[in-house]
Amino acid sequence: MSETIRLASLGIGWWSNVLADGVTRAPGVDIAGCFTRSEEKRRAFAEEYGCKAYDSYEDILADPDIHGIINTTPNDIHLETTRQAAEAGKHVFLDKPIANSTGEGAEITRICRDAGVKLSIGFQRRRESQFRWVHEKVRNGDFGILVQAEANISRDRLGAFDEGHWRYTAEGMPGGVMLQIGPHYVDVLEMIIGPVVEVSGMLSQLVLPGDNPDVAGLVLKHENGAVSTLNAGYASAGENYVMNIYGKKASALYTLHTGMYFLEQGGETPEHVPFEKNDTIAEQMREFGDCIRDDAEPEVGGEWATRSLAVIRAGVKSAGEGRMVTIDEILKSGE
């Protein structure tokens, strides 16, 4: 297949526009259609991206000119909307998290595998150039034994959503902020350090409306014995990201506002390592198109994404029951 890969957006909110903008910057892929229940929203989206506004999801799935679906629907309907796409032979780019439960994540993975369609999960943070750099140096042995890490991903979301929005509800987003944005840095931590095997978690609701935590913290034990912490918040004064990786021979210290610093064993002052910001959204959309065209596998598929979800669900269960929870327990139960 050498033609341009034609994609249709399902579920139109602010993130669908971010992904569609990424498609416009990525070679080999095109936004060809869209659907959401609001006629006003889909007409506006179609006008902005020069695509067709379909009258139903079924109409998209019946169109042989559509190769894949960009699915940004609420988590609790990922399974059904992906099932429909797979049965119609459409490839699926699914925004993270893969689902609200690992059981549904595993089922989504199985459905796509059995149907022979590609399933790519939206974990763009791992593609950021500073994390690629750290990952490569870790693989080369420059960090020695990895011992610790600390990560924080936080934003101000007060007033960002209507009070009845599904992200504010325990049913729509079980685990609150940690399930919504925590998976990004779980993914980066597991990519760099290795699999998490058990989790201890704490959750709080301090600022936002609804019945969901807006502040969360996890302590993660990795398979290699390293211990990392991950904090996530929707109640901070503004946006910030932190990712510090500590090894016996070297450490990498990153924040959104100061950039990356690197400290080797015996050194006294970390050295600044400059990076140009790369277009992670366009990269992942290009990869999705390439996987469809070349029959290749995406970097992050359903199995990895389901395991990443299990880390979050283990943390939520730990907070509720006051004990350490293993990843195997969550995967076996399907929670």
C-alpha positions as CSV (number, residue, x, y, z in Angstrom):
1,M,0.0,0.0,0.0
2,S,1.6,3.3,-1.1
3,E,-1.4,5.6,-1.0
4,T,-2.0,8.2,1.6
5,I,-3.6,6.7,4.7
6,R,-7.1,8.2,5.2
7,L,-8.2,8.5,8.8
8,A,-11.5,9.5,10.5
9,S,-11.8,11.1,13.9
10,L,-14.3,9.7,16.3
11,G,-15.3,11.8,19.3
12,I,-14.6,15.4,18.9
13,G,-13.1,17.4,21.8
14,W,-10.0,19.5,22.3
15,W,-7.7,16.5,22.1
16,S,-9.1,15.3,18.8
17,N,-8.1,18.6,17.4
18,V,-4.6,18.2,18.8
19,L,-4.3,14.8,17.0
20,A,-5.8,16.1,13.8
21,D,-3.3,19.0,13.8
22,G,-0.6,16.4,14.2
23,V,-1.9,14.5,11.2
24,T,-1.7,17.7,9.1
25,R,2.0,17.9,10.0
26,A,2.7,14.2,9.3
27,P,3.5,12.9,5.8
28,G,1.5,10.0,4.4
29,V,-1.7,10.5,6.5
30,D,-4.8,12.6,6.1
31,I,-7.9,13.5,8.1
32,A,-10.6,12.4,5.7
33,G,-13.7,12.2,8.0
34,C,-15.2,12.7,11.4
35,F,-18.2,11.9,13.6
36,T,-19.5,12.9,16.9
37,R,-23.1,13.1,18.1
38,S,-23.1,16.9,18.0
39,E,-23.9,18.0,14.5
40,E,-22.5,21.4,15.2
41,K,-19.2,20.0,16.5
42,R,-18.7,17.7,13.6
43,R,-19.6,20.3,11.0
44,A,-17.1,22.7,12.6
45,F,-14.4,20.0,12.7
46,A,-15.0,19.1,9.1
47,E,-14.7,22.7,8.0
48,E,-11.5,23.2,9.9
49,Y,-9.8,20.1,8.5
50,G,-11.4,19.9,5.1
51,C,-12.8,16.5,5.7
52,K,-16.2,14.8,5.4
53,A,-18.7,15.1,8.3
54,Y,-20.4,11.7,8.5
55,D,-23.9,11.3,9.8
56,S,-23.0,8.2,11.9
57,Y,-20.1,6.1,13.0
58,E,-21.6,3.3,11.0
59,D,-21.3,5.4,7.9
60,I,-17.5,5.8,8.5
61,L,-17.1,2.1,9.1
62,A,-18.9,1.3,5.8
63,D,-16.7,3.6,3.8
64,P,-14.0,1.6,2.0
65,D,-11.9,4.8,1.5
66,I,-11.3,5.1,5.3
67,H,-8.3,3.1,6.5
68,G,-8.3,3.9,10.2
69,I,-10.0,5.5,13.1
70,I,-8.6,8.1,15.6
71,N,-10.6,7.2,18.7
72,T,-10.8,9.9,21.4
73,T,-14.1,8.8,22.9
74,P,-14.5,8.4,26.7
75,N,-12.6,5.5,28.2
76,D,-15.7,3.5,29.0
77,I,-16.7,3.1,25.4
78,H,-13.3,2.4,24.0
79,L,-14.0,-1.4,23.9
80,E,-17.3,-1.1,22.0
81,T,-16.1,1.5,19.5
82,T,-12.9,-0.4,18.9
83,R,-14.8,-3.6,18.4
84,Q,-16.9,-2.0,15.8
85,A,-13.9,-0.7,14.0
86,A,-12.0,-4.0,14.0
87,E,-15.0,-5.9,12.8
88,A,-15.1,-3.4,9.9
89,G,-11.4,-3.9,9.1
90,K,-10.4,-0.4,10.3
91,H,-7.2,0.1,12.1
92,V,-7.4,2.0,15.4
93,F,-5.4,4.8,17.0
94,L,-6.7,4.9,20.6
95,D,-6.0,7.7,23.0
96,K,-4.7,6.5,26.3
97,P,-5.6,5.0,28.7
98,I,-6.6,2.0,26.6
99,A,-9.6,1.5,28.8
100,N,-10.8,1.9,32.4
101,S,-10.0,-1.7,33.3
102,T,-7.3,-4.1,32.4
103,G,-9.9,-6.7,31.4
104,E,-11.3,-4.4,28.8
105,G,-7.7,-3.5,27.7
106,A,-6.9,-7.1,27.2
107,E,-10.1,-7.6,25.2
108,I,-9.4,-4.6,23.0
109,T,-6.0,-6.1,22.3
110,R,-7.4,-9.5,21.5
111,I,-10.1,-8.1,19.2
112,C,-7.6,-6.1,17.1
113,R,-5.2,-9.0,16.9
114,D,-7.8,-11.5,15.8
115,A,-9.2,-9.0,13.3
116,G,-5.7,-8.4,11.9
117,V,-5.9,-4.6,12.4
118,K,-3.3,-2.3,13.9
119,L,-3.8,-1.0,17.4
120,S,-1.7,2.0,18.4
121,I,-2.1,3.7,21.8
122,G,-1.4,7.4,22.2
123,F,1.7,7.6,24.5
124,Q,3.5,10.5,22.9
125,R,5.5,11.6,26.0
126,R,8.0,8.7,25.5
127,R,8.9,10.2,22.1
128,E,10.2,13.4,23.6
129,S,13.8,13.8,22.6
130,Q,15.2,14.0,26.2
131,F,13.6,10.7,27.2
132,R,14.9,9.0,24.0
133,W,18.3,10.3,24.9
134,V,18.1,9.0,28.5
135,H,16.8,5.6,27.3
136,E,19.6,5.2,24.9
137,K,22.3,6.1,27.5
138,V,20.7,3.6,29.9
139,R,20.8,0.9,27.3
140,N,24.4,1.7,26.6
141,G,25.2,1.2,30.3
142,D,26.1,4.9,31.0
143,F,23.9,5.0,34.1
144,G,25.1,1.8,35.6
145,I,22.6,0.2,37.9
146,L,19.3,2.2,38.0
147,V,18.3,2.8,41.6
148,Q,15.6,5.4,41.8
149,A,13.4,7.9,39.9
150,E,11.0,10.6,40.7
151,A,8.3,12.0,38.4
152,N,5.6,14.6,38.5
153,I,3.0,15.5,36.0
154,S,0.7,18.3,37.1
155,R,-1.6,21.0,35.6
156,D,-4.3,23.4,36.7
157,R,-7.6,22.0,35.5
158,L,-10.0,24.1,37.6
159,G,-12.8,25.4,35.3
160,A,-11.4,23.5,32.3
161,F,-14.3,21.1,32.1
162,D,-18.1,21.4,32.8
163,E,-18.9,20.0,36.2
164,G,-20.8,17.1,34.7
165,H,-17.9,16.1,32.4
166,W,-17.0,12.4,32.5
167,R,-13.5,13.2,33.6
168,Y,-14.9,14.5,36.9
169,T,-16.7,11.2,37.7
170,A,-15.4,8.0,39.3
171,E,-17.5,6.0,36.8
172,G,-16.0,7.8,33.8
173,M,-12.4,8.1,35.1
174,P,-11.8,5.7,38.0
175,G,-8.7,7.0,39.8
176,G,-9.2,10.6,38.6
177,V,-6.1,12.5,37.7
178,M,-3.8,9.5,38.0
179,L,-5.7,7.6,35.4
180,Q,-6.1,10.6,33.1
181,I,-2.5,11.8,32.9
182,G,-0.5,9.4,35.1
183,P,-0.1,6.8,32.4
184,H,2.2,9.1,30.4
185,Y,4.9,9.0,33.0
186,V,4.2,5.4,34.0
187,D,5.0,4.6,30.4
188,V,8.3,6.7,30.5
189,L,9.4,5.1,33.8
190,E,8.8,1.6,32.6
191,M,10.4,2.3,29.2
192,I,13.6,3.6,30.9
193,I,13.8,1.5,34.2
194,G,11.7,-1.6,33.3
195,P,8.5,-3.2,34.4
196,V,6.8,-2.2,37.7
197,V,5.8,-5.2,39.9
198,E,4.0,-3.6,42.8
199,V,2.6,-0.3,43.8
200,S,1.6,1.8,46.9
201,G,-0.8,4.7,46.3
202,M,-2.5,7.7,47.9
203,L,-5.3,9.9,46.5
204,S,-6.9,13.2,47.5
205,Q,-9.6,15.5,46.2
206,L,-8.7,19.1,47.1
207,V,-9.8,21.6,44.4
208,L,-11.9,20.2,41.6
209,P,-15.6,19.5,41.7
210,G,-17.1,16.0,41.3
211,D,-16.2,12.8,43.2
212,N,-12.7,12.1,41.7
213,P,-9.2,12.6,43.1
214,D,-7.3,15.6,41.7
215,V,-4.1,14.8,43.5
216,A,-2.4,11.4,43.5
217,G,0.9,9.8,44.4
218,L,2.4,6.4,43.7
219,V,5.4,4.5,45.0
220,L,6.5,2.0,42.4
221,K,8.8,-1.1,42.8
222,H,10.4,-2.1,39.6
223,E,11.4,-5.6,38.6
224,N,15.1,-4.7,38.8
225,G,14.6,-3.5,42.4
226,A,14.6,0.2,41.7
227,V,12.1,2.4,43.5
228,S,10.4,5.3,41.8
229,T,7.7,7.8,42.8
230,L,5.0,9.3,40.5
231,N,2.9,12.3,41.5
232,A,0.0,13.7,39.4
233,G,-2.2,16.7,40.0
234,Y,-5.0,18.7,38.4
235,A,-4.9,21.2,41.3
236,S,-1.6,22.9,41.0
237,A,-0.9,26.5,40.1
238,G,0.2,25.7,36.6
239,E,1.7,23.1,34.3
240,N,4.9,21.3,35.1
241,Y,6.6,18.0,34.4
242,V,9.5,16.4,36.3
243,M,11.4,13.3,35.5
244,N,14.6,12.5,37.4
245,I,16.4,9.2,36.8
246,Y,19.1,8.1,39.3
247,G,21.8,5.5,38.5
248,K,24.9,4.5,40.3
249,K,27.1,5.9,37.5
250,A,25.0,8.9,36.3
251,S,21.7,10.8,36.9
252,A,19.4,12.7,34.6
253,L,17.4,15.6,36.0
254,Y,14.6,17.1,33.9
255,T,11.8,19.6,34.4
256,L,9.7,21.3,31.8
257,H,10.9,24.8,32.7
258,T,14.6,24.2,33.2
259,G,15.3,21.4,30.7
260,M,17.6,18.4,31.1
261,Y,20.7,18.2,33.3
262,F,23.2,15.3,33.4
263,L,25.4,14.4,36.4
264,E,28.1,11.7,36.2
265,Q,29.5,9.9,39.2
266,G,32.2,12.0,40.8
267,G,30.9,15.2,39.3
268,E,29.8,18.1,41.5
269,T,27.6,20.2,39.1
270,P,25.1,18.7,36.6
271,E,25.7,19.8,33.0
272,H,22.9,21.2,30.9
273,V,22.0,19.1,27.9
274,P,20.1,21.1,25.3
275,F,17.4,19.6,23.2
276,E,15.2,20.9,20.5
277,K,11.5,20.2,21.1
278,N,10.4,17.5,18.7
279,D,6.9,17.0,17.2
280,T,5.8,13.9,19.2
281,I,2.2,14.1,18.0
282,A,3.1,14.2,14.3
283,E,5.6,11.4,14.9
284,Q,3.0,9.0,16.4
285,M,0.5,9.8,13.7
286,R,3.1,9.2,11.0
287,E,4.0,5.9,12.7
288,F,0.3,4.9,12.7
289,G,0.1,5.5,9.0
290,D,3.3,3.7,8.3
291,C,2.2,0.6,10.3
292,I,-1.0,0.4,8.3
293,R,0.9,0.9,5.0
294,D,3.8,-1.4,5.8
295,D,2.1,-4.0,8.0
296,A,4.4,-3.1,10.9
297,E,3.7,-3.0,14.6
298,P,3.3,0.3,16.5
299,E,5.8,1.1,19.2
300,V,3.0,1.0,21.9
301,G,0.3,-1.5,21.3
302,G,-2.4,-3.0,23.4
303,E,-0.4,-5.4,25.6
304,W,2.0,-2.7,26.8
305,A,-0.8,-0.2,27.3
306,T,-2.8,-2.7,29.4
307,R,0.2,-3.3,31.6
308,S,0.6,0.4,32.0
309,L,-3.0,0.7,33.0
310,A,-2.5,-2.1,35.6
311,V,0.1,0.1,37.4
312,I,-2.5,2.9,37.8
313,R,-5.2,0.5,38.8
314,A,-2.9,-1.1,41.4
315,G,-2.2,2.4,42.8
316,V,-5.9,3.2,43.0
317,K,-6.6,-0.1,44.8
318,S,-3.7,0.4,47.1
319,A,-5.1,3.8,48.1
320,G,-8.5,2.3,48.8
321,E,-7.3,-0.8,50.8
322,G,-4.2,0.6,52.5
323,R,-1.8,-2.1,51.2
324,M,0.8,-2.8,48.5
325,V,-0.8,-4.2,45.3
326,T,1.0,-6.2,42.7
327,I,0.6,-5.8,39.0
328,D,0.0,-9.5,38.6
329,E,-3.0,-9.3,41.0
330,I,-4.6,-6.6,38.8
331,L,-3.9,-8.3,35.5
332,K,-5.4,-11.6,36.8
333,S,-8.5,-10.0,38.2
334,G,-9.0,-7.8,35.1
335,E,-9.6,-4.7,37.3
